[in-house]
Amino acid sequence: MNFYKTATLSARIYLGFCAFCLAYLSLLSLANPQATMDFVQVELTNNDAISSIRGIYGGVGLSITVAIVYLLFKDIRMGLGFLILFWGAYAISRLITLIADGPLGDFGSQWLLMESVFCVLAVGLYAFYHRSLAPGA
């Protein structure tokens, strides 16, 4: 398998994996917003709270999932760039919380690590894919 095919396949697997993970959380949030918030031990006590989680994690998450799937087939480089921003922004948000509000719990710490790894993976795959497009690669 040549360099371009390997880079393309690796990037597509990564984009697909991220889309699958986000789709799972989105569908869970649409069906049962409280189940999503149970991960962080937060009780949704009114319909506005339920609606907000359903909308943000469900509706917006599903929109992001569709965008990633579209980019997986139409523009791999843009898909990887989007996931660099997506996972990086999540990790930075958790770091801001750590600095501004104090230590994260087990859930937040685990997700900070995972989001950071996903961001670094996207950066590496972006560089790998970009290099495969260079003449003579």
N, C-alpha and C positions, 0 to 999 in steps of 0.2 A: 504494500500500500504506500503510495507516495505521500510526501509531506503535506500537500494541500488536502488530500482526502482524510488523512489522520487528524489534521487540525479541524476540518469541517465536522467530522464525525464526533470528535471530542466536544466541540462547542455545542453541537446539536443535542448531544446527550445531556450536557449541563443545563442548557435552556429547557429541555423537556423535563428534567428532574425538578428544576425550580418551578416551572409551570404546574407540575403535578402537586408539589407541596403547597403552593399557594391556592390551587383549586380545592384541595382537601380542606384547608382552613376556611376558605370562602364558603364552600357548601355547608360545612359544619356551622358556620356563623349564620348563614341564611336559615338553616333548619332549626338551630337551637343556640341562640346568642349566649344563653347562660352557660352552656357547655364550654364555649370559648373563654368566657371570663372565669370559669372554674380553674383554669390553668394558673391564674394569678390571685385566686381566692378573693374575688370581688363579686358581691351580690348585686344583681340588677334588680332594683326595687320599684321601678316604674316603667311604663310603656315608652317614655322618651329615651330612657337609658337602653332599653331593649332595641328600640328602633335605631338608635345611634350605632350600636355594635353591629346590628344586622346590616346597616347601610355602609359603615366604614369597612369592617372586616369582610362582610359578605359581598355587598354590591361593588364597592370600590376594588376589593380584592379580586373579584371575578373579572372586572374590567382590566385590571393589570394582567391577570392570567391570559385573557384573550389577546392582549397586546403582545405578550411574550410568545404565545403560540404563533401569532401572525409573523413576528420578527424571526422566529425559528425557521420559517419557510421563505421569508422575503428578504431579510437583511440581517444575517448572523452578527456582523460586526456591530450594528446598531443595537441588537438584542443584548450582546455582551456589555456594551457601553451603558445601556439602561440598567442592567443588573449590577454593574459597578456602582452606579449612583444609588440604586435602590437599597442594596445591602449595606453600602457605605453609610448612607443616611441613617439607617436603623442603628448601626453600630455607633455612629457619632451621637445620636440621640441618647443612647444608653450611657455613653461616656459623659455627656452633659449632666445627666441625672446623677451619675456617680460623683461628679465634681460638685454639683450644686446642692444635692440632697443627701449625699452619703452613700455608703455601701449598698450594692444591689443584693437581693436575696439570691437563693439558688437558681430560681427560674431566670431572673435577669442576667445573672452571671453566665449561665449556660448559653443563653441566647446571644449575649455579647460575643462570646467565643464563636458560636456558630455563624453569626452574621459577619464577623470579621473574617472567618475562614472562607465563607461564600464570596465575600468581596475580593479577597486575595486570589481565590480561584478564578473569578471573573477577570481580574487584571491579568493573570497569567495566561488564561485562554485567549483573551483579547490580543495580547502580544504575540502569542503563538499563531493565532489565526491571521493577524495582520502580516506577520513575517512570511506566512505561507503564500500570501498574495503577491509578494515581491517577485520581480522578474528573476528567474534562475533559481527559485526556491525549490 
